Amino acid sequence: KADEYRKLGFGTVNILMKDGISRGASAIVTLGNARENELIVKDEASANYSFSKGTSTQDYPESLMGVIALLRQTYYDAAWYKSATDKKEFNINLEEWNRQQSVPQIFDAGGDWQKILRADKVGDEFGVQYIIKTKGDEYQRIDEIKNTKAKIITTLNFPKAFDVEDPYKAQWVSLEEMKHWELAPTNCALLAKAGIDFSITTSDLEKKDDFLSALRKSVKYGLDSSQALKALTYNPASFINVYDKVGSLETGKLANFFITSKPLFDEKCEINENWIQGKRYEIKAFDQKDIRGEYSLSIAANTPTAT
């Protein structure tokens, strides 16, 4: 899938097994065409959790309450195991759980804003400050979200317009759904206005090709372009402690950047080249009038999307 992400301007991604409640460690890799060992930026970048049991064949847990109970019990078991002076049994699960507490902790809250608060409450109980991945409805409880002090990974999966021409179909569209369709594109702007640190992910999009158009829509709905760039560069790199390698163009970092025909948030902007670890990947050939200087070329550093 590297080529798909390169066309969107990305040079680095945070990858994980998106399955289960405790999902283990993620890895930071670049999107170049090279041997796998040459693409790994950080082999254990974050520990990952969710409220979804995923593909597990076990009966328990069957409810959100059960998932939260299981998470809390695991934290208590791991704390007991860590403090035990006489370990008669080696438990590889608790050993790994404890070891992964030293890296950034990312919780995929999914669902709605209420699950963001539930995830934060679990973290507070055990002294863990999660980075929380959301569904893009934080604007509905922006003050409560800010009070969690959590860094946010938000999505641009905006709802599509409803077909309300047929009155029989229109009566099944709730006011809540209509308001979310109207306000979802303002979510990033309101996060920035509230002073909440956030990054933007391609995750949850039905088609990755919609990412740039959705990003430009967020800018159109009030997100400052500099904040948008920060959410795609500095923030995600700093969230997962790889800003020393990616996230900006500086001496000693990976030579990751892309070149565009116009400013990135211009609707007519095209990504022409994406350079990853100093290697050039042509996305779309330059138009001749660009080469003659009719348009000035734009350049931007690329960095991870928290996938």
Buried (B, 14 or more C-beta within 10 A) or exposed (E): EBEEBBBBBBBBBBBBEBEBBBBBBBBBBBBBEEEEEEBEBBEBBBBBBBBBBEEEEEEEBEEBEEBBEBBEEBBEBBEEBBEEEEEEEEBEEBBBBBEBBEBBBBBBBBBBBBBBBBBBEBBEEBEBBBBBBBBBBBBBBBEBBBEBEBBBBBBBBBEEEBEEEEEEEEEEEEEEEBEBBEBBBBBBBBBBBBEBBBBBBBBBBEEBEBBBEBBBBBBEBBBEBEBBBBBBBBBBBBBBBBBEBBBEBEEEBBEBBBBBBBEBBBEEBBBBBBBBBEEEBEBEEBEEEBEEEEBEBBEBBBBBBBB
